[in-house]
Amino acid sequence: MLFAVKMDVDIPAGLDPDVRADLVAREKAYCQELQKSGVWRHIWRHVGRYANLSVFDVESNDALHDVLWRLPLFPYMRIDVTPLAQHPSDLAAQEV
Ligand SMILES: O=C(O)C[C@H]1C=CC(=O)O1
C-alpha cells in the first residue's frame, strides 16, 4: 500500500544543540535505512520550508503508523497521511 506523507518539522529553538544534532543524525540514518529496504520510496523537500513530502510502501495502516512512530523527530513533527490509489490515466501503470 502506498501512502503520501507530509512531514512538517518544528524543533524548538531552545533545544540543546547536541540533542538536536543527534536527533537529526538518527533521523537521517533511519530514513536512509528505510529507503534501502524499499519502505521509504521517495522524499522531497518542500521549497523554503523545513518539511518534506514522502511516499511510503507498507503492508497496512498499522505498519505505516509503526514506521512513523519510530521517527526520531516524531515528537517535533506534524504529519499528514494520504492513502494513494492508482490513477486510471497513469501510463506507467498500463500494460503495453
Ligand atoms: O528533514 C526532514 O524533512 C525531516 C526528516 C525526514 C527525513 C530526514 O532525514 O529528516
The ligand as a Gaussian input file, in Angstrom:
#p B3LYP/6-31G(d) Opt

LIG

0 1
 O       14.439000      16.767000       7.011000
 C       13.244000      16.373000       7.104000
 O       12.415000      16.586000       6.248000
 C       12.824000      15.572000       8.330000
 C       13.284000      14.192000       8.330000
 C       12.822000      13.275000       7.305000
 C       13.860000      12.567000       6.843000
 C       15.026000      13.072000       7.414000
 O       16.190000      12.706000       7.243000
 O       14.711000      14.115000       8.239000

